[in-house]
Amino acid sequence: MAPYRMSAAELEKLKEWLEELLEKKFVRPNVSPWGAPVLLVKKKDGS
């Protein structure tokens, strides 16, 4: 998948979401050279 830029609003929302998941210990920091792209899609209700 080709890289793409995220808008400032999308990037801020992603950071908030990741911080919340880190606090709940659903995810943990990783330094692996492998990763997966993130694609944000708005729902019909705008969230």
MOPAC internal coordinates of N, CA, C and O (Angstrom, degrees):
PM7 1SCF
backbone

  N    0.0000 0     0.00 0     0.00 0    0    0    0
  C    1.4470 1     0.00 0     0.00 0    1    0    0
  C    1.5251 1   108.12 1     0.00 0    2    1    0
  O    1.2310 1   120.63 1   -47.56 1    3    2    1
  N    1.2936 1   116.41 1   132.44 1    3    2    1
  C    1.4592 1   121.26 1   179.99 1    5    3    2
  C    1.5260 1   110.43 1   -71.65 1    6    5    3
  O    1.2310 1   119.43 1   -36.26 1    7    6    5
  N    1.3319 1   118.69 1   143.74 1    7    6    5
  C    1.4685 1   120.79 1   177.90 1    9    7    6
  C    1.5237 1   110.82 1   -68.14 1   10    9    7
  O    1.2310 1   121.06 1   -26.66 1   11   10    9
  N    1.2941 1   115.58 1   153.34 1   11   10    9
  C    1.4606 1   120.65 1   177.52 1   13   11   10
  C    1.5188 1   108.53 1  -144.89 1   14   13   11
  O    1.2310 1   120.83 1   -22.33 1   15   14   13
  N    1.3120 1   116.01 1   157.67 1   15   14   13
  C    1.4695 1   120.70 1   179.92 1   17   15   14
  C    1.5199 1   110.02 1   -87.10 1   18   17   15
  O    1.2310 1   121.97 1   -35.61 1   19   18   17
  N    1.3289 1   113.83 1   144.39 1   19   18   17
  C    1.4638 1   120.46 1   174.43 1   21   19   18
  C    1.5200 1   107.43 1  -100.00 1   22   21   19
  O    1.2310 1   120.63 1   -32.45 1   23   22   21
  N    1.3238 1   116.40 1   147.55 1   23   22   21
  C    1.4582 1   119.58 1   175.34 1   25   23   22
  C    1.5304 1   108.27 1   -69.87 1   26   25   23
  O    1.2310 1   120.83 1   -16.64 1   27   26   25
  N    1.3181 1   116.01 1   163.36 1   27   26   25
  C    1.4690 1   120.59 1   179.47 1   29   27   26
  C    1.5259 1   110.50 1   -60.76 1   30   29   27
  O    1.2310 1   120.23 1   142.02 1   31   30   29
  N    1.3339 1   117.17 1   -37.98 1   31   30   29
  C    1.4651 1   121.06 1   179.84 1   33   31   30
  C    1.5228 1   110.58 1   -66.38 1   34   33   31
  O    1.2310 1   120.35 1   137.67 1   35   34   33
  N    1.3349 1   116.93 1   -42.33 1   35   34   33
  C    1.4680 1   120.80 1   178.94 1   37   35   34
  C    1.5238 1   110.51 1   -64.48 1   38   37   35
  O    1.2310 1   120.45 1   136.93 1   39   38   37
  N    1.3156 1   116.75 1   -43.07 1   39   38   37
  C    1.4569 1   121.01 1  -179.70 1   41   39   38
  C    1.5272 1   111.30 1   -63.32 1   42   41   39
  O    1.2310 1   120.18 1   138.46 1   43   42   41
  N    1.3143 1   117.26 1   -41.54 1   43   42   41
  C    1.4757 1   121.41 1   178.42 1   45   43   42
  C    1.5311 1   110.11 1   -63.93 1   46   45   43
  O    1.2310 1   120.18 1   135.66 1   47   46   45
  N    1.3314 1   117.26 1   -44.34 1   47   46   45
  C    1.4664 1   121.27 1   179.38 1   49   47   46
  C    1.5271 1   110.31 1   -62.28 1   50   49   47
  O    1.2310 1   119.96 1   138.32 1   51   50   49
  N    1.3308 1   117.68 1   -41.68 1   51   50   49
  C    1.4607 1   121.73 1   178.73 1   53   51   50
  C    1.5266 1   110.81 1   -62.62 1   54   53   51
  O    1.2310 1   120.33 1   136.80 1   55   54   53
  N    1.3328 1   116.98 1   -43.20 1   55   54   53
  C    1.4685 1   120.38 1   178.73 1   57   55   54
  C    1.5313 1   111.20 1   -61.88 1   58   57   55
  O    1.2310 1   120.44 1   137.23 1   59   58   57
  N    1.3328 1   116.77 1   -42.77 1   59   58   57
  C    1.4706 1   120.85 1   178.59 1   61   59   58
  C    1.5248 1   110.27 1   -61.70 1   62   61   59
  O    1.2310 1   120.87 1   134.46 1   63   62   61
  N    1.3222 1   115.93 1   -45.54 1   63   62   61
  C    1.4630 1   121.63 1  -178.26 1   65   63   62
  C    1.5312 1   110.84 1   -63.01 1   66   65   63
  O    1.2310 1   120.45 1   136.02 1   67   66   65
  N    1.3335 1   116.75 1   -43.98 1   67   66   65
  C    1.4600 1   120.33 1   179.67 1   69   67   66
  C    1.5280 1   111.85 1   -66.24 1   70   69   67
  O    1.2310 1   120.29 1   139.92 1   71   70   69
  N    1.3341 1   117.05 1   -40.08 1   71   70   69
  C    1.4689 1   119.98 1   177.54 1   73   71   70
  C    1.5258 1   110.79 1   -61.62 1   74   73   71
  O    1.2310 1   120.69 1   139.03 1   75   74   73
  N    1.3253 1   116.28 1   -40.97 1   75   74   73
  C    1.4646 1   120.62 1   178.24 1   77   75   74
  C    1.5339 1   110.52 1   -63.06 1   78   77   75
  O    1.2310 1   120.24 1   136.29 1   79   78   77
  N    1.3237 1   117.16 1   -43.71 1   79   78   77
  C    1.4583 1   120.78 1   179.59 1   81   79   78
  C    1.5321 1   111.55 1   -66.69 1   82   81   79
  O    1.2310 1   120.25 1   144.09 1   83   82   81
  N    1.3358 1   117.13 1   -35.91 1   83   82   81
  C    1.4652 1   120.75 1   176.23 1   85   83   82
  C    1.5244 1   111.21 1   -64.78 1   86   85   83
  O    1.2310 1   120.47 1   136.09 1   87   86   85
  N    1.3370 1   116.72 1   -43.91 1   87   86   85
  C    1.4673 1   121.07 1   179.66 1   89   87   86
  C    1.5259 1   111.33 1   -61.09 1   90   89   87
  O    1.2310 1   120.44 1   141.17 1   91   90   89
  N    1.3265 1   116.76 1   -38.83 1   91   90   89
  C    1.4675 1   121.60 1  -179.41 1   93   91   90
  C    1.5284 1   112.24 1   -80.96 1   94   93   91
  O    1.2310 1   121.04 1   175.85 1   95   94   93
  N    1.3398 1   115.63 1    -4.15 1   95   94   93
  C    1.4633 1   122.86 1  -179.95 1   97   95   94
  C    1.5410 1   112.37 1    63.09 1   98   97   95
  O    1.2310 1   121.08 1  -149.42 1   99   98   97
  N    1.3428 1   115.54 1    30.58 1   99   98   97
  C    1.4727 1   120.41 1   174.14 1  101   99   98
  C    1.5249 1   110.27 1   -80.79 1  102  101   99
  O    1.2310 1   120.99 1   154.20 1  103  102  101
  N    1.3438 1   115.71 1   -25.80 1  103  102  101
  C    1.4626 1   122.06 1   177.10 1  105  103  102
  C    1.5108 1   107.77 1  -133.75 1  106  105  103
  O    1.2310 1   120.78 1   -12.76 1  107  106  105
  N    1.3138 1   116.10 1   167.24 1  107  106  105
  C    1.4600 1   120.55 1   176.78 1  109  107  106
  C    1.5251 1   108.89 1  -141.11 1  110  109  107
  O    1.2310 1   120.37 1   -24.14 1  111  110  109
  N    1.3337 1   116.90 1   155.86 1  111  110  109
  C    1.4655 1   120.55 1   179.68 1  113  111  110
  C    1.5262 1   110.66 1   -60.61 1  114  113  111
  O    1.2310 1   121.16 1   -30.46 1  115  114  113
  N    1.3319 1   115.39 1   149.54 1  115  114  113
  C    1.4520 1   120.78 1  -177.76 1  117  115  114
  C    1.5214 1   108.57 1  -143.15 1  118  117  115
  O    1.2310 1   120.43 1   -35.26 1  119  118  117
  N    1.3181 1   116.78 1   144.74 1  119  118  117
  C    1.4590 1   121.60 1   177.96 1  121  119  118
  C    1.5261 1   111.53 1  -117.81 1  122  121  119
  O    1.2310 1   120.25 1  -157.73 1  123  122  121
  N    1.3067 1   117.13 1    22.27 1  123  122  121
  C    1.4565 1   122.10 1  -179.41 1  125  123  122
  C    1.5301 1   110.99 1   -67.77 1  126  125  123
  O    1.2310 1   120.01 1   -35.38 1  127  126  125
  N    1.3304 1   117.59 1   144.62 1  127  126  125
  C    1.4702 1   119.61 1   175.27 1  129  127  126
  C    1.5352 1   111.92 1   -72.98 1  130  129  127
  O    1.2310 1   120.24 1   171.48 1  131  130  129
  N    1.3092 1   117.15 1    -8.52 1  131  130  129
  C    1.4650 1   122.08 1   179.62 1  133  131  130
  C    1.5143 1   109.95 1  -100.25 1  134  133  131
  O    1.2310 1   120.48 1   -34.04 1  135  134  133
  N    1.2890 1   116.70 1   145.96 1  135  134  133
  C    1.4580 1   120.56 1   179.55 1  137  135  134
  C    1.5141 1   110.41 1  -161.57 1  138  137  135
  O    1.2310 1   121.11 1     0.84 1  139  138  137
  N    1.3083 1   115.49 1  -179.16 1  139  138  137
  C    1.4608 1   121.61 1   179.19 1  141  139  138
  C    1.5212 1   108.58 1  -130.04 1  142  141  139
  O    1.2310 1   120.24 1   -37.50 1  143  142  141
  N    1.3164 1   117.15 1   142.50 1  143  142  141
  C    1.4673 1   119.32 1   179.01 1  145  143  142
  C    1.5233 1   111.58 1   -70.23 1  146  145  143
  O    1.2310 1   121.06 1   -23.93 1  147  146  145
  N    1.3184 1   115.57 1   156.07 1  147  146  145
  C    1.4577 1   122.06 1   177.81 1  149  147  146
  C    1.5209 1   107.43 1  -111.81 1  150  149  147
  O    1.2310 1   120.75 1   -48.28 1  151  150  149
  N    1.3146 1   116.17 1   131.72 1  151  150  149
  C    1.4565 1   121.38 1   177.44 1  153  151  150
  C    1.5121 1   107.82 1  -126.85 1  154  153  151
  O    1.2310 1   120.56 1   -64.09 1  155  154  153
  N    1.3384 1   116.53 1   115.91 1  155  154  153
  C    1.4613 1   121.28 1   179.86 1  157  155  154
  C    1.5254 1   109.19 1   -94.12 1  158  157  155
  O    1.2310 1   120.65 1   -46.77 1  159  158  157
  N    1.3299 1   116.36 1   133.23 1  159  158  157
  C    1.4647 1   121.88 1   179.24 1  161  159  158
  C    1.5210 1   107.64 1  -130.38 1  162  161  159
  O    1.2310 1   120.47 1   -52.33 1  163  162  161
  N    1.3420 1   116.71 1   127.67 1  163  162  161
  C    1.4581 1   120.30 1   178.62 1  165  163  162
  C    1.5220 1   110.21 1   -71.88 1  166  165  163
  O    1.2310 1   121.34 1   -37.31 1  167  166  165
  N    1.3267 1   115.04 1   142.69 1  167  166  165
  C    1.4606 1   121.22 1   175.35 1  169  167  166
  C    1.5236 1   109.20 1   -79.80 1  170  169  167
  O    1.2310 1   120.51 1   -12.91 1  171  170  169
  N    1.3094 1   116.62 1   167.09 1  171  170  169
  C    1.4612 1   120.87 1   179.68 1  173  171  170
  C    1.5243 1   111.93 1   -59.74 1  174  173  171
  O    1.2310 1   120.49 1   149.82 1  175  174  173
  N    1.3590 1   116.67 1   -30.18 1  175  174  173
  C    1.4666 1   119.83 1  -179.63 1  177  175  174
  C    1.5298 1   112.23 1   -81.76 1  178  177  175
  O    1.2310 1   120.29 1  -177.98 1  179  178  177
  N    1.3344 1   117.05 1     2.02 1  179  178  177
  C    1.4626 1   121.51 1   176.71 1  181  179  178
  C    1.5071 1   115.03 1    90.94 1  182  181  179
  O    1.2310 1   119.93 1   174.84 1  183  182  181
  N    1.3184 1   117.75 1    -5.16 1  183  182  181
  C    1.4697 1   119.50 1  -179.58 1  185  183  182
  C    1.5152 1   111.31 1   -82.71 1  186  185  183
  O    1.2310 1   120.10 1   180.00 1  187  186  185

